[in-house]
């Protein structure tokens, strides 16, 4: 079963990266009880001082969309909006497996029905 994954980039006002990082880490904490959210990683770049990247893996797209309507998520969005100057969805992906992802029907080589 493929998972729904996103890689996004947030650009913030100068000097506000740490603030947004803290808000996004709160978002990650709020996802701990959502089984549909399998990975929520907050990343920063050493060269882009006003950017924060988020990589998410969800059970499906609907679960991701539903998470955006949660009260906790809406509260965090309201806090983040004033310092965000840009949002870019770098890619939407189908995660098929790997370390940290639960998948059914795959052998150690990650090949369905085949072994090496």
N, C-alpha and C positions, 0 to 999 in steps of 0.2 A: 504494500500500500504506500503510495507516495504521500508525502507531507507537503503542506503549503509553507513556503519560506519567503522571507523578505530581507533585503538588504537596503537600508535607508540611510540617508545622510541629512543631518540637521546642521544648518549654519546659524550661528548666533551673533549677537552684538559683541563687539570687541570686549574682552575681559569677562564674558559671561559663560564660557565653556564649563567651568567647574559647577556653576549653578545648574546648568542644564544637565550635566552629568549626574549630579545629585538627584535631580527630579526623575531622570530616567532610571536610576538605580532604585528609587522608591517604586517606580512602575514595575521593575523586575521583581521586587519583593512582593508586590501586590499580585503577581502572576503565580506565586508559589503554590497557591491552592487551586489553580486552574489546571486540571489534567490535560486540557487541550493545548496548553502552551508548554511545549517541550524544551525549548531553548529561548532565552531572551538575554542577549549579550550586548553590553554597552561598551563601546570602543572609542579610543581617541587616537589621533594621529600626532606623531612628533613634529610634523611639518605644517599641518593645517591647524593653527592654534584657535580657530573659531569654528571648528567642526567636531561633531560627535556622530559616530556611526552606530546603528543598531542592527543586529542580526537576530531574526526571530524565526522559529520553527513552530508551526501549528499543526494540529491534526487535520485541519482543512480550512479553506478560506472563510467559510461561515463562522467558524470559531473565532478567527481573528476579527472579523467584522463585529461579532457580538461583544467581544472584549472592549471595543471602542465605546460601547454604550453604557458600560458599568459606571456607577457613581464615582468610584475611586479613580478610574481612568479619566473621566470628565474633569474631576477636580485637578488632577495633575496637568491635563492639557491646558486648563485655564491659567495655571501658574506658569507654564512654559511659554505660552503664546507671546507675551510681551517682549521676550528676549530673542525669539526665533526670527531670523531674517530670511530664511529659505529652507525648504524641505524638498529633497530629491529622492525619489524611489529609484535606486540604482538598478535593482533587478528584482523580479519575482521568480522564484525558483521552485522546482519540484525536488525535494530532498528524498533520495531513495535509500539512504542508509549511511552507516558510519559510526564511529565511536560516539556514544551519547544518545543515539537514536534507537528507539525500539522499533523493529520491523519484524513482520511475520513472514515465514516462508523463504528465508535466505540462509544459505550456508556460509561458512567462514570466508569464502572467497567473494561473497556478495552476489553470486550468480544463482538465479532461480533454477532449481532443478539440475544444476551441473556441479560437478566437483572437479577439482584439479588433481 
